[in-house]
């Protein structure tokens, strides 16, 4: 009997949808809203019918089961309604747990949390290859380790190391080069001026001004670094 009732409800809804004019409301609802309401009603009727058959004579148990299902559906509804806010919470949590992970804010900025040692480490891609960079406003150029330069397709054997750079270990010599694409979050810059450190001279890559000066802005807010592109790529 329950199956017949559900089938009848769905058939009546389908007929109403087919017979109605395009875009014209049905029972005060748009066609899409009417279809969703009909499907929800059919599921509810099927569920109630199944429970009535299964818990016949045990109405207290039936009420408890119905309450559990209602809470489950309510929970799914809340998650769906606040899916964008929950995504933001998840991103912020991952920023705290995974230093270096870059998230994109609602304003389109690339955001990364400060590491415990006070530095900002950014997971980026250079020529499509994943690499990590230390945010360094004092560096006039992007500086890349020779070992990482090889990974992104730069032949270090043909470079001339004649540019002095300051590193954590003191002064070192570097060579001028270009990175075809350097990206962080949804920001991408092309043909970025770069210095390649002599093999073994650098412990980390530096994100310097040759990339940062192309941005619309960068700032620190609540221990997070926020980078905003110019939106021309």
FIKOLZA-1660 file (N, C-alpha, C; in steps of 0.1 Angstrom, whole numbers, plus 5000, padded with zeros to 4 digits):
% residues 233
   i   px   py   pz ch aa at
   1 5008 4988 5000  A  X  N
   1 5000 5000 5000  A  X CA
   1 5009 5013 5000  A  X  C
   2 5020 5012 5008  A  X  N
   2 5029 5023 5009  A  X CA
   2 5035 5026 4995  A  X  C
   3 5039 5015 4988  A  X  N
   3 5045 5017 4975  A  X CA
   3 5036 5023 4965  A  X  C
   4 5023 5019 4966  A  X  N
   4 5013 5025 4957  A  X CA
   4 5011 5040 4959  A  X  C
   5 5011 5043 4972  A  X  N
   5 5010 5057 4976  A  X CA
   5 5021 5066 4971  A  X  C
   6 5034 5061 4973  A  X  N
   6 5046 5068 4969  A  X CA
   6 5046 5069 4954  A  X  C
   7 5043 5058 4947  A  X  N
   7 5042 5059 4932  A  X CA
   7 5032 5069 4927  A  X  C
   8 5020 5069 4933  A  X  N
   8 5010 5078 4929  A  X CA
   8 5014 5092 4931  A  X  C
   9 5020 5095 4943  A  X  N
   9 5025 5109 4945  A  X CA
   9 5035 5113 4935  A  X  C
  10 5044 5105 4932  A  X  N
  10 5055 5108 4922  A  X CA
  10 5049 5110 4908  A  X  C
  11 5039 5101 4904  A  X  N
  11 5032 5102 4891  A  X CA
  11 5024 5115 4890  A  X  C
  12 5017 5119 4901  A  X  N
  12 5009 5131 4901  A  X CA
  12 5018 5143 4899  A  X  C
  13 5030 5143 4906  A  X  N
  13 5039 5154 4905  A  X CA
  13 5045 5155 4891  A  X  C
  14 5048 5144 4885  A  X  N
  14 5053 5144 4872  A  X CA
  14 5043 5150 4862  A  X  C
  15 5031 5145 4863  A  X  N
  15 5020 5150 4854  A  X CA
  15 5019 5166 4856  A  X  C
  16 5019 5170 4868  A  X  N
  16 5018 5185 4871  A  X CA
  16 5029 5192 4864  A  X  C
  17 5041 5187 4865  A  X  N
  17 5053 5193 4859  A  X CA
  17 5052 5194 4844  A  X  C
  18 5047 5182 4838  A  X  N
  18 5046 5182 4823  A  X CA
  18 5035 5190 4818  A  X  C
  19 5024 5191 4826  A  X  N
  19 5013 5199 4821  A  X CA
  19 5014 5214 4823  A  X  C
  20 5023 5218 4832  A  X  N
  20 5024 5232 4835  A  X CA
  20 5032 5239 4824  A  X  C
  21 5029 5252 4823  A  X  N
  21 5036 5260 4814  A  X CA
  21 5051 5263 4818  A  X  C
  22 5060 5265 4809  A  X  N
  22 5074 5267 4812  A  X CA
  22 5076 5279 4822  A  X  C
  23 5082 5276 4833  A  X  N
  23 5085 5286 4843  A  X CA
  23 5073 5291 4851  A  X  C
  24 5061 5286 4849  A  X  N
  24 5049 5290 4856  A  X CA
  24 5048 5283 4870  A  X  C
  25 5046 5290 4880  A  X  N
  25 5045 5284 4894  A  X CA
  25 5035 5273 4895  A  X  C
  26 5038 5263 4903  A  X  N
  26 5028 5252 4906  A  X CA
  26 5026 5252 4921  A  X  C
  27 5013 5255 4925  A  X  N
  27 5010 5256 4939  A  X CA
  27 5019 5266 4946  A  X  C
  28 5022 5277 4939  A  X  N
  28 5029 5288 4945  A  X CA
  28 5044 5285 4945  A  X  C
  29 5049 5274 4939  A  X  N
  29 5063 5271 4939  A  X CA
  29 5068 5271 4924  A  X  C
  30 5081 5274 4923  A  X  N
  30 5087 5273 4909  A  X CA
  30 5088 5258 4906  A  X  C
  31 5089 5255 4893  A  X  N
  31 5090 5241 4889  A  X CA
  31 5101 5233 4896  A  X  C
  32 5112 5239 4898  A  X  N
  32 5123 5233 4905  A  X CA
  32 5120 5231 4919  A  X  C
  33 5114 5241 4926  A  X  N
  33 5110 5239 4940  A  X CA
  33 5099 5229 4942  A  X  C
  34 5090 5229 4932  A  X  N
  34 5079 5219 4933  A  X CA
  34 5085 5205 4931  A  X  C
  35 5094 5203 4922  A  X  N
  35 5100 5189 4920  A  X CA
  35 5107 5185 4933  A  X  C
  36 5115 5194 4939  A  X  N
  36 5122 5191 4951  A  X CA
  36 5113 5187 4962  A  X  C
  37 5102 5195 4963  A  X  N
  37 5092 5193 4974  A  X CA
  37 5085 5179 4972  A  X  C
  38 5082 5176 4959  A  X  N
  38 5075 5163 4956  A  X CA
  38 5084 5152 4960  A  X  C
  39 5097 5153 4956  A  X  N
  39 5107 5142 4959  A  X CA
  39 5108 5140 4974  A  X  C
  40 5109 5152 4981  A  X  N
  40 5111 5151 4996  A  X CA
  40 5098 5145 5002  A  X  C
  41 5086 5149 4997  A  X  N
  41 5074 5143 5002  A  X CA
  41 5073 5128 5000  A  X  C
  42 5077 5124 4988  A  X  N
  42 5077 5109 4985  A  X CA
  42 5086 5101 4994  A  X  C
  43 5098 5107 4996  A  X  N
  43 5107 5100 5006  A  X CA
  43 5102 5100 5020  A  X  C
  44 5095 5111 5024  A  X  N
  44 5089 5111 5037  A  X CA
  44 5078 5101 5039  A  X  C
  45 5070 5100 5028  A  X  N
  45 5059 5090 5029  A  X CA
  45 5064 5076 5029  A  X  C
  46 5074 5073 5021  A  X  N
  46 5080 5060 5021  A  X CA
  46 5086 5057 5034  A  X  C
  47 5093 5066 5041  A  X  N
  47 5099 5064 5053  A  X CA
  47 5088 5061 5064  A  X  C
  48 5078 5070 5064  A  X  N
  48 5068 5068 5074  A  X CA
  48 5060 5055 5072  A  X  C
  49 5058 5051 5060  A  X  N
  49 5051 5039 5057  A  X CA
  49 5059 5027 5061  A  X  C
  50 5072 5027 5059  A  X  N
  50 5081 5016 5063  A  X CA
  50 5082 5015 5078  A  X  C
  51 5082 5026 5085  A  X  N
  51 5083 5026 5099  A  X CA
  51 5070 5021 5105  A  X  C
  52 5058 5025 5099  A  X  N
  52 5045 5021 5104  A  X CA
  52 5044 5005 5103  A  X  C
  53 5049 5000 5092  A  X  N
  53 5049 4985 5090  A  X CA
  53 5058 4978 5100  A  X  C
  54 5070 4984 5101  A  X  N
  54 5080 4977 5110  A  X CA
  54 5077 4978 5124  A  X  C
  55 5072 4990 5129  A  X  N
  55 5070 4992 5143  A  X CA
  55 5055 4991 5147  A  X  C
  56 5047 4984 5140  A  X  N
  56 5033 4983 5143  A  X CA
  56 5031 4978 5157  A  X  C
  57 5024 4986 5165  A  X  N
  57 5021 4983 5179  A  X CA
  57 5032 4987 5188  A  X  C
  58 5043 4993 5183  A  X  N
  58 5054 4997 5191  A  X CA
  58 5057 5012 5188  A  X  C
  59 5047 5020 5191  A  X  N
  59 5047 5034 5186  A  X CA
  59 5058 5042 5193  A  X  C
  60 5062 5039 5205  A  X  N
  60 5073 5046 5212  A  X CA
  60 5086 5044 5205  A  X  C
  61 5089 5032 5201  A  X  N
  61 5101 5029 5193  A  X CA
  61 5101 5036 5180  A  X  C
  62 5089 5036 5174  A  X  N
  62 5087 5043 5161  A  X CA
  62 5090 5058 5162  A  X  C
  63 5085 5064 5173  A  X  N
  63 5088 5078 5175  A  X CA
  63 5103 5081 5177  A  X  C
  64 5109 5072 5185  A  X  N
  64 5124 5074 5187  A  X CA
  64 5131 5073 5174  A  X  C
  65 5128 5063 5165  A  X  N
  65 5135 5061 5153  A  X CA
  65 5132 5073 5143  A  X  C
  66 5120 5078 5143  A  X  N
  66 5116 5089 5135  A  X CA
  66 5124 5102 5140  A  X  C
  67 5126 5103 5153  A  X  N
  67 5133 5115 5158  A  X CA
  67 5148 5114 5154  A  X  C
  68 5154 5102 5154  A  X  N
  68 5168 5100 5150  A  X CA
  68 5169 5104 5135  A  X  C
  69 5160 5099 5126  A  X  N
  69 5160 5103 5112  A  X CA
  69 5159 5118 5110  A  X  C
  70 5150 5124 5118  A  X  N
  70 5148 5138 5117  A  X CA
  70 5160 5146 5120  A  X  C
  71 5167 5141 5131  A  X  N
  71 5180 5148 5134  A  X CA
  71 5191 5146 5124  A  X  C
  72 5191 5134 5117  A  X  N
  72 5201 5132 5107  A  X CA
  72 5198 5141 5095  A  X  C
  73 5185 5142 5091  A  X  N
  73 5182 5151 5079  A  X CA
  73 5185 5165 5083  A  X  C
  74 5182 5169 5096  A  X  N
  74 5184 5183 5100  A  X CA
  74 5199 5186 5100  A  X  C
  75 5207 5176 5104  A  X  N
  75 5222 5178 5103  A  X CA
  75 5227 5180 5089  A  X  C
  76 5222 5171 5080  A  X  N
  76 5226 5173 5066  A  X CA
  76 5222 5187 5061  A  X  C
  77 5210 5191 5065  A  X  N
  77 5205 5204 5060  A  X CA
  77 5214 5215 5065  A  X  C
  78 5218 5215 5078  A  X  N
  78 5226 5225 5084  A  X CA
  78 5240 5225 5077  A  X  C
  79 5245 5214 5075  A  X  N
  79 5259 5213 5068  A  X CA
  79 5258 5219 5054  A  X  C
  80 5247 5216 5047  A  X  N
  80 5245 5221 5033  A  X CA
  80 5243 5236 5033  A  X  C
  81 5235 5241 5043  A  X  N
  81 5232 5255 5043  A  X CA
  81 5245 5263 5047  A  X  C
  82 5253 5258 5055  A  X  N
  82 5265 5265 5059  A  X CA
  82 5278 5259 5053  A  X  C
  83 5277 5253 5042  A  X  N
  83 5288 5246 5035  A  X CA
  83 5300 5256 5033  A  X  C
  84 5297 5268 5028  A  X  N
  84 5308 5278 5025  A  X CA
  84 5315 5282 5038  A  X  C
  85 5307 5285 5049  A  X  N
  85 5313 5289 5061  A  X CA
  85 5321 5278 5067  A  X  C
  86 5316 5265 5066  A  X  N
  86 5324 5254 5071  A  X CA
  86 5336 5252 5063  A  X  C
  87 5336 5254 5050  A  X  N
  87 5348 5253 5042  A  X CA
  87 5359 5263 5047  A  X  C
  88 5354 5275 5051  A  X  N
  88 5363 5285 5056  A  X CA
  88 5370 5281 5069  A  X  C
  89 5361 5275 5078  A  X  N
  89 5367 5269 5090  A  X CA
  89 5377 5258 5088  A  X  C
  90 5374 5249 5079  A  X  N
  90 5383 5238 5076  A  X CA
  90 5396 5244 5070  A  X  C
  91 5395 5254 5061  A  X  N
  91 5407 5260 5056  A  X CA
  91 5416 5266 5067  A  X  C
  92 5410 5273 5076  A  X  N
  92 5417 5280 5087  A  X CA
  92 5423 5269 5096  A  X  C
  93 5416 5258 5099  A  X  N
  93 5422 5247 5107  A  X CA
  93 5434 5241 5100  A  X  C
  94 5433 5239 5087  A  X  N
  94 5444 5233 5080  A  X CA
  94 5456 5242 5079  A  X  C
  95 5453 5255 5079  A  X  N
  95 5464 5265 5079  A  X CA
  95 5472 5264 5092  A  X  C
  96 5465 5261 5103  A  X  N
  96 5472 5260 5116  A  X CA
  96 5479 5247 5117  A  X  C
  97 5474 5236 5112  A  X  N
  97 5480 5223 5113  A  X CA
  97 5491 5220 5103  A  X  C
  98 5490 5227 5091  A  X  N
  98 5499 5224 5081  A  X CA
  98 5506 5237 5076  A  X  C
  99 5516 5242 5084  A  X  N
  99 5523 5254 5080  A  X CA
  99 5528 5253 5066  A  X  C
 100 5526 5263 5058  A  X  N
 100 5531 5263 5044  A  X CA
 100 5519 5261 5034  A  X  C
 101 5508 5255 5039  A  X  N
 101 5497 5253 5031  A  X CA
 101 5490 5266 5028  A  X  C
 102 5487 5269 5015  A  X  N
 102 5482 5282 5011  A  X CA
 102 5467 5280 5008  A  X  C
 103 5459 5288 5015  A  X  N
 103 5444 5288 5012  A  X CA
 103 5440 5301 5005  A  X  C
 104 5429 5301 4998  A  X  N
 104 5424 5313 4991  A  X CA
 104 5412 5318 4999  A  X  C
 105 5413 5331 5003  A  X  N
 105 5402 5337 5010  A  X CA
 105 5390 5341 5001  A  X  C
 106 5379 5345 5007  A  X  N
 106 5368 5349 5000  A  X CA
 106 5371 5361 4991  A  X  C
 107 5381 5369 4995  A  X  N
 107 5385 5381 4988  A  X CA
 107 5394 5378 4977  A  X  C
 108 5398 5365 4975  A  X  N
 108 5407 5361 4964  A  X CA
 108 5421 5362 4968  A  X  C
 109 5425 5364 4981  A  X  N
 109 5438 5365 4985  A  X CA
 109 5444 5352 4989  A  X  C
 110 5457 5350 4986  A  X  N
 110 5464 5338 4991  A  X CA
 110 5468 5340 5005  A  X  C
 111 5465 5330 5014  A  X  N
 111 5467 5332 5029  A  X CA
 111 5475 5320 5034  A  X  C
 112 5485 5323 5042  A  X  N
 112 5493 5313 5049  A  X CA
 112 5496 5317 5063  A  X  C
 113 5496 5307 5072  A  X  N
 113 5498 5310 5086  A  X CA
 113 5513 5311 5090  A  X  C
 114 5516 5319 5100  A  X  N
 114 5530 5321 5104  A  X CA
 114 5534 5308 5111  A  X  C
 115 5546 5304 5108  A  X  N
 115 5552 5292 5114  A  X CA
 115 5557 5295 5128  A  X  C
 116 5559 5285 5136  A  X  N
 116 5563 5288 5150  A  X CA
 116 5576 5295 5152  A  X  C
 117 5585 5294 5142  A  X  N
 117 5598 5301 5142  A  X CA
 117 5596 5315 5138  A  X  C
 118 5584 5319 5134  A  X  N
 118 5582 5333 5130  A  X CA
 118 5582 5336 5115  A  X  C
 119 5586 5326 5107  A  X  N
 119 5587 5327 5093  A  X CA
 119 5574 5323 5086  A  X  C
 120 5572 5329 5074  A  X  N
 120 5561 5324 5065  A  X CA
 120 5567 5316 5054  A  X  C
 121 5563 5303 5054  A  X  N
 121 5567 5294 5044  A  X CA
 121 5555 5291 5035  A  X  C
 122 5557 5293 5022  A  X  N
 122 5546 5291 5012  A  X CA
 122 5548 5280 5003  A  X  C
 123 5538 5271 5002  A  X  N
 123 5538 5261 4991  A  X CA
 123 5534 5267 4978  A  X  C
 124 5543 5267 4968  A  X  N
 124 5541 5273 4956  A  X CA
 124 5544 5263 4944  A  X  C
 125 5542 5268 4932  A  X  N
 125 5546 5260 4920  A  X CA
 125 5555 5269 4912  A  X  C
 126 5566 5264 4907  A  X  N
 126 5575 5270 4898  A  X CA
 126 5576 5262 4885  A  X  C
 127 5572 5267 4874  A  X  N
 127 5571 5260 4862  A  X CA
 127 5563 5247 4863  A  X  C
 128 5553 5248 4872  A  X  N
 128 5544 5236 4874  A  X CA
 128 5549 5227 4884  A  X  C
 129 5560 5229 4890  A  X  N
 129 5566 5220 4900  A  X CA
 129 5564 5225 4914  A  X  C
 130 5560 5217 4923  A  X  N
 130 5557 5221 4937  A  X CA
 130 5571 5224 4944  A  X  C
 131 5571 5236 4950  A  X  N
 131 5583 5241 4957  A  X CA
 131 5579 5249 4969  A  X  C
 132 5588 5250 4979  A  X  N
 132 5585 5258 4991  A  X CA
 132 5594 5270 4991  A  X  C
 133 5589 5282 4994  A  X  N
 133 5596 5294 4995  A  X CA
 133 5594 5301 5008  A  X  C
 134 5605 5308 5013  A  X  N
 134 5604 5316 5025  A  X CA
 134 5601 5330 5021  A  X  C
 135 5591 5336 5027  A  X  N
 135 5587 5350 5024  A  X CA
 135 5598 5359 5029  A  X  C
 136 5604 5367 5020  A  X  N
 136 5615 5375 5024  A  X CA
 136 5614 5389 5017  A  X  C
 137 5609 5399 5024  A  X  N
 137 5608 5412 5017  A  X CA
 137 5621 5419 5016  A  X  C
 138 5632 5414 5023  A  X  N
 138 5645 5420 5022  A  X CA
 138 5653 5415 5010  A  X  C
 139 5648 5404 5003  A  X  N
 139 5655 5399 4991  A  X CA
 139 5650 5406 4979  A  X  C
 140 5659 5412 4971  A  X  N
 140 5655 5420 4959  A  X CA
 140 5650 5411 4948  A  X  C
 141 5653 5398 4949  A  X  N
 141 5649 5389 4938  A  X CA
 141 5644 5376 4944  A  X  C
 142 5636 5368 4937  A  X  N
 142 5634 5354 4940  A  X CA
 142 5647 5347 4939  A  X  C
 143 5650 5339 4949  A  X  N
 143 5663 5332 4950  A  X CA
 143 5659 5317 4951  A  X  C
 144 5665 5309 4942  A  X  N
 144 5662 5294 4942  A  X CA
 144 5675 5286 4943  A  X  C
 145 5674 5276 4951  A  X  N
 145 5685 5267 4953  A  X CA
 145 5689 5260 4939  A  X  C
 146 5701 5257 4936  A  X  N
 146 5705 5251 4924  A  X CA
 146 5698 5237 4923  A  X  C
 147 5697 5230 4934  A  X  N
 147 5691 5217 4933  A  X CA
 147 5676 5218 4929  A  X  C
 148 5669 5228 4933  A  X  N
 148 5655 5230 4929  A  X CA
 148 5654 5236 4915  A  X  C
 149 5664 5244 4911  A  X  N
 149 5664 5249 4897  A  X CA
 149 5665 5238 4887  A  X  C
 150 5672 5228 4890  A  X  N
 150 5673 5216 4881  A  X CA
 150 5659 5209 4879  A  X  C
 151 5652 5209 4891  A  X  N
 151 5639 5203 4890  A  X CA
 151 5629 5210 4882  A  X  C
 152 5630 5223 4880  A  X  N
 152 5621 5231 4873  A  X CA
 152 5626 5234 4858  A  X  C
 153 5636 5227 4854  A  X  N
 153 5640 5228 4840  A  X CA
 153 5651 5238 4837  A  X  C
 154 5658 5244 4847  A  X  N
 154 5668 5253 4845  A  X CA
 154 5682 5246 4845  A  X  C
 155 5689 5247 4834  A  X  N
 155 5702 5240 4833  A  X CA
 155 5713 5249 4841  A  X  C
 156 5716 5244 4853  A  X  N
 156 5726 5252 4861  A  X CA
 156 5740 5251 4856  A  X  C
 157 5743 5241 4847  A  X  N
 157 5757 5240 4842  A  X CA
 157 5761 5251 4833  A  X  C
 158 5751 5258 4827  A  X  N
 158 5754 5269 4818  A  X CA
 158 5753 5283 4824  A  X  C
 159 5751 5283 4838  A  X  N
 159 5750 5296 4844  A  X CA
 159 5763 5302 4849  A  X  C
 160 5763 5315 4850  A  X  N
 160 5775 5322 4855  A  X CA
 160 5772 5328 4868  A  X  C
 161 5779 5323 4879  A  X  N
 161 5776 5327 4892  A  X CA
 161 5784 5339 4896  A  X  C
 162 5779 5351 4893  A  X  N
 162 5786 5363 4895  A  X CA
 162 5779 5374 4903  A  X  C
 163 5767 5370 4909  A  X  N
 163 5759 5380 4916  A  X CA
 163 5760 5376 4931  A  X  C
 164 5764 5385 4939  A  X  N
 164 5765 5382 4954  A  X CA
 164 5751 5383 4960  A  X  C
 165 5748 5373 4969  A  X  N
 165 5736 5373 4976  A  X CA
 165 5739 5370 4991  A  X  C
 166 5731 5376 5000  A  X  N
 166 5732 5373 5014  A  X CA
 166 5724 5361 5018  A  X  C
 167 5730 5352 5025  A  X  N
 167 5722 5340 5030  A  X CA
 167 5724 5338 5045  A  X  C
 168 5718 5329 5051  A  X  N
 168 5719 5326 5065  A  X CA
 168 5733 5322 5068  A  X  C
 169 5741 5317 5059  A  X  N
 169 5754 5313 5061  A  X CA
 169 5764 5323 5057  A  X  C
 170 5760 5335 5053  A  X  N
 170 5769 5346 5049  A  X CA
 170 5766 5349 5034  A  X  C
 171 5776 5355 5028  A  X  N
 171 5775 5358 5014  A  X CA
 171 5778 5346 5005  A  X  C
 172 5770 5346 4994  A  X  N
 172 5772 5335 4984  A  X CA
 172 5771 5341 4970  A  X  C
 173 5774 5333 4960  A  X  N
 173 5773 5338 4946  A  X CA
 173 5762 5331 4940  A  X  C
 174 5755 5339 4931  A  X  N
 174 5743 5334 4924  A  X CA
 174 5744 5338 4910  A  X  C
 175 5735 5332 4902  A  X  N
 175 5734 5334 4887  A  X CA
 175 5720 5339 4884  A  X  C
 176 5720 5348 4874  A  X  N
 176 5707 5353 4869  A  X CA
 176 5700 5343 4860  A  X  C
 177 5686 5342 4862  A  X  N
 177 5678 5333 4854  A  X CA
 177 5664 5339 4854  A  X  C
 178 5655 5331 4847  A  X  N
 178 5641 5335 4847  A  X CA
 178 5633 5322 4850  A  X  C
 179 5622 5324 4857  A  X  N
 179 5612 5313 4859  A  X CA
 179 5600 5317 4850  A  X  C
 180 5596 5307 4842  A  X  N
 180 5585 5310 4833  A  X CA
 180 5572 5313 4840  A  X  C
 181 5569 5305 4850  A  X  N
 181 5556 5307 4857  A  X CA
 181 5559 5304 4872  A  X  C
 182 5555 5313 4881  A  X  N
 182 5556 5312 4895  A  X CA
 182 5543 5315 4901  A  X  C
 183 5537 5305 4908  A  X  N
 183 5523 5307 4913  A  X CA
 183 5522 5303 4928  A  X  C
 184 5513 5311 4934  A  X  N
 184 5509 5308 4948  A  X CA
 184 5494 5310 4949  A  X  C
 185 5486 5300 4954  A  X  N
 185 5472 5301 4954  A  X CA
 185 5467 5303 4940  A  X  C
 186 5458 5313 4939  A  X  N
 186 5453 5316 4925  A  X CA
 186 5461 5327 4918  A  X  C
 187 5473 5331 4924  A  X  N
 187 5481 5341 4918  A  X CA
 187 5492 5335 4910  A  X  C
 188 5493 5339 4897  A  X  N
 188 5504 5334 4889  A  X CA
 188 5511 5346 4882  A  X  C
 189 5524 5346 4882  A  X  N
 189 5532 5356 4875  A  X CA
 189 5541 5348 4866  A  X  C
 190 5544 5355 4854  A  X  N
 190 5552 5349 4844  A  X CA
 190 5565 5356 4842  A  X  C
 191 5575 5349 4837  A  X  N
 191 5588 5354 4834  A  X CA
 191 5594 5362 4846  A  X  C
 192 5595 5355 4857  A  X  N
 192 5599 5362 4869  A  X CA
 192 5614 5362 4870  A  X  C
 193 5620 5373 4873  A  X  N
 193 5635 5375 4875  A  X CA
 193 5639 5367 4887  A  X  C
 194 5649 5359 4885  A  X  N
 194 5653 5350 4896  A  X CA
 194 5668 5349 4897  A  X  C
 195 5673 5346 4909  A  X  N
 195 5687 5343 4911  A  X CA
 195 5688 5328 4915  A  X  C
 196 5698 5321 4909  A  X  N
 196 5700 5307 4912  A  X CA
 196 5713 5306 4921  A  X  C
 197 5712 5301 4933  A  X  N
 197 5723 5300 4941  A  X CA
 197 5733 5289 4937  A  X  C
 198 5746 5291 4939  A  X  N
 198 5756 5281 4936  A  X CA
 198 5752 5268 4943  A  X  C
 199 5754 5256 4937  A  X  N
 199 5751 5244 4943  A  X CA
 199 5757 5243 4957  A  X  C
 200 5748 5239 4967  A  X  N
 200 5752 5238 4981  A  X CA
 200 5753 5250 4989  A  X  C
 201 5750 5262 4983  A  X  N
 201 5751 5275 4990  A  X CA
 201 5739 5278 4998  A  X  C
 202 5727 5274 4993  A  X  N
 202 5715 5278 5000  A  X CA
 202 5707 5266 5006  A  X  C
 203 5701 5269 5017  A  X  N
 203 5693 5258 5024  A  X CA
 203 5678 5259 5020  A  X  C
 204 5674 5271 5015  A  X  N
 204 5660 5273 5012  A  X CA
 204 5658 5283 5001  A  X  C
 205 5646 5283 4995  A  X  N
 205 5643 5292 4984  A  X CA
 205 5637 5305 4990  A  X  C
 206 5639 5316 4984  A  X  N
 206 5634 5329 4990  A  X CA
 206 5624 5335 4980  A  X  C
 207 5613 5340 4985  A  X  N
 207 5603 5347 4977  A  X CA
 207 5606 5362 4979  A  X  C
 208 5613 5368 4970  A  X  N
 208 5617 5382 4971  A  X CA
 208 5609 5392 4963  A  X  C
 209 5614 5404 4961  A  X  N
 209 5607 5415 4955  A  X CA
 209 5604 5413 4940  A  X  C
 210 5612 5405 4933  A  X  N
 210 5609 5404 4919  A  X CA
 210 5596 5397 4917  A  X  C
 211 5591 5390 4927  A  X  N
 211 5577 5385 4926  A  X CA
 211 5567 5394 4934  A  X  C
 212 5571 5398 4946  A  X  N
 212 5562 5406 4955  A  X CA
 212 5559 5419 4949  A  X  C
 213 5568 5426 4941  A  X  N
 213 5565 5439 4936  A  X CA
 213 5554 5439 4925  A  X  C
 214 5551 5427 4920  A  X  N
 214 5541 5425 4910  A  X CA
 214 5527 5424 4915  A  X  C
 215 5526 5422 4928  A  X  N
 215 5513 5420 4935  A  X CA
 215 5506 5433 4937  A  X  C
 216 5493 5432 4938  A  X  N
 216 5485 5444 4942  A  X CA
 216 5488 5448 4956  A  X  C
 217 5490 5438 4965  A  X  N
 217 5494 5441 4979  A  X CA
 217 5498 5428 4986  A  X  C
 218 5505 5430 4997  A  X  N
 218 5507 5419 5006  A  X CA
 218 5508 5425 5020  A  X  C
 219 5503 5418 5030  A  X  N
 219 5502 5423 5044  A  X CA
 219 5501 5411 5054  A  X  C
 220 5504 5414 5066  A  X  N
 220 5502 5405 5077  A  X CA
 220 5491 5409 5086  A  X  C
 221 5482 5399 5088  A  X  N
 221 5470 5402 5096  A  X CA
 221 5466 5390 5104  A  X  C
 222 5466 5392 5118  A  X  N
 222 5463 5381 5127  A  X CA
 222 5472 5369 5125  A  X  C
 223 5485 5372 5124  A  X  N
 223 5496 5361 5122  A  X CA
 223 5494 5354 5109  A  X  C
 224 5487 5360 5099  A  X  N
 224 5486 5354 5086  A  X CA
 224 5491 5363 5075  A  X  C
 225 5498 5358 5066  A  X  N
 225 5503 5365 5054  A  X CA
 225 5493 5365 5043  A  X  C
 226 5489 5376 5038  A  X  N
 226 5478 5377 5028  A  X CA
 226 5484 5384 5015  A  X  C
 227 5484 5376 5004  A  X  N
 227 5489 5381 4991  A  X CA
 227 5478 5383 4982  A  X  C
 228 5477 5395 4975  A  X  N
 228 5466 5398 4966  A  X CA
 228 5472 5401 4952  A  X  C
 229 5468 5393 4942  A  X  N
 229 5473 5395 4929  A  X CA
 229 5466 5407 4922  A  X  C
 230 5471 5411 4910  A  X  N
 230 5465 5422 4903  A  X CA
 230 5454 5417 4894  A  X  C
 231 5452 5404 4892  A  X  N
 231 5440 5399 4885  A  X CA
 231 5442 5400 4870  A  X  C
 232 5454 5401 4865  A  X  N
 232 5456 5402 4850  A  X CA
 232 5460 5390 4844  A  X  C
 233 5462 5379 4852  A  X  N
 233 5466 5366 4845  A  X CA
 233 5455 5358 4841  A  X  C
% end
